[in-house]
Amino acid sequence: MREYLDIREINGYSIQFTPFRPANRDQPDIRCMVYIGMPDNPQFLGALDPQKIALKINESRGPSGENREYLFNLEQALVKLSPQSHDEHITDLARRVRAMPLPDRSRSDSKDIIQTLHKTTSTEEQEEVEKSV
């Protein structure tokens, strides 16, 4: 699973470690690895209008699939995790994307999705992979 996440997240995120406090306070804190978009990453865009983010998610896809599906899966995973794990930002983006028409992938100038994952070792290499998609 870590290898898959490293492939998927390397372009826009940095690996960070942080304590996680379970909702059940009888359980000890857990040291977790998370992928965080840091301001010093060239892919970091900072705060954007939620509708612009939703539009970008709806139209984008990469080697591992449609960004809209990633968003919907993330929202569902948070709901399943626990009722307290609700994330208003994710819920809002998912609602906005669901209200949008599916992107038209039938046009001949649409680029094909890469069917296999390619492990990259740097942001620069990942950018080159994405340019070729």
C-alpha positions in Angstrom: 0.0 0.0 0.0 2.8 2.4 0.8 4.4 1.9 -2.6 1.1 2.7 -4.3 0.6 5.8 -2.3 4.1 7.0 -3.0 3.5 6.7 -6.7 0.2 8.4 -6.5 1.1 11.3 -4.1 4.7 12.1 -4.9 4.1 15.0 -7.3 2.1 17.3 -5.0 2.8 16.1 -1.5 5.6 15.7 1.1 5.7 12.8 3.5 5.3 14.0 7.1 4.8 12.2 10.4 2.2 13.4 13.0 0.5 12.1 16.1 -3.0 10.9 15.6 -5.5 10.9 18.5 -8.2 8.2 18.1 -11.7 9.2 19.0 -11.7 6.5 21.6 -9.5 8.2 24.3 -8.8 4.7 25.8 -6.6 4.0 22.9 -3.1 5.5 22.8 -2.0 8.1 20.3 -0.6 6.7 17.0 2.4 8.1 15.1 1.1 8.4 11.5 2.7 9.0 8.1 0.7 11.5 6.1 1.1 13.2 2.7 0.8 17.0 3.0 0.9 19.7 0.4 3.6 22.0 1.7 3.9 25.6 0.5 7.5 25.0 -0.7 6.4 22.3 -3.1 6.1 23.7 -6.7 2.7 22.0 -7.1 1.3 23.7 -4.0 -1.3 26.3 -5.1 -2.4 27.6 -1.7 -6.0 28.6 -1.0 -8.3 28.5 -4.0 -11.9 29.1 -4.7 -13.8 25.8 -3.9 -15.7 25.9 -7.2 -12.4 26.2 -9.2 -11.0 23.2 -7.2 -14.1 21.2 -8.0 -13.9 22.0 -11.7 -10.2 21.0 -11.8 -11.0 17.7 -9.9 -13.9 17.0 -12.3 -11.8 17.4 -15.4 -8.6 15.8 -14.2 -7.3 12.3 -14.4 -3.9 10.7 -14.0 -2.2 7.3 -14.3 -4.2 5.9 -11.4 -7.6 7.1 -12.5 -10.2 9.8 -12.4 -9.7 12.5 -9.8 -13.4 12.7 -9.2 -13.4 9.0 -8.2 -10.5 9.6 -5.8 -12.5 12.4 -4.2 -15.7 10.3 -3.8 -13.7 7.4 -2.4 -12.0 9.7 0.1 -15.3 11.1 1.2 -16.7 7.6 1.6 -13.7 6.4 3.6 -14.0 9.4 6.0 -17.7 8.5 6.6 -16.8 4.9 7.2 -14.0 5.8 9.5 -16.2 7.3 12.1 -19.0 9.9 12.4 -16.5 12.3 14.0 -14.2 12.2 11.0 -16.5 14.4 8.9 -14.5 16.8 6.7 -16.6 19.7 5.5 -14.1 20.7 2.8 -14.2 17.2 1.2 -17.9 16.9 1.5 -18.4 20.3 -0.1 -16.0 19.5 -3.0 -17.7 16.1 -3.5 -21.1 17.8 -3.6 -19.9 20.3 -6.2 -18.3 17.7 -8.4 -21.4 15.5 -8.3 -23.4 18.4 -9.6 -21.1 18.7 -12.6 -21.6 16.8 -15.9 -19.1 14.0 -16.4 -16.1 15.1 -18.5 -16.3 14.2 -22.2 -13.6 11.6 -22.7 -14.9 10.5 -26.2 -13.2 13.3 -28.2 -10.3 12.1 -30.3 -8.0 14.7 -28.8 -8.5 13.3 -25.3 -5.4 11.8 -24.0 -5.5 8.1 -23.0 -5.1 7.2 -19.3 -2.0 5.3 -18.6 -3.1 1.8 -17.6 -0.1 1.0 -15.4 1.5 2.9 -12.6 5.0 4.2 -13.0 7.1 4.8 -9.9 8.9 8.1 -10.0 11.7 9.2 -7.7 11.2 13.0 -7.9 8.7 15.7 -8.5 10.5 16.6 -11.7 10.2 13.0 -13.1 6.5 12.9 -12.1 5.9 16.1 -14.0 7.5 14.6 -17.1 5.2 11.5 -16.8 2.1 13.7 -16.5 3.1 15.7 -19.5 3.2 12.5 -21.6 -0.3 11.5 -20.4 
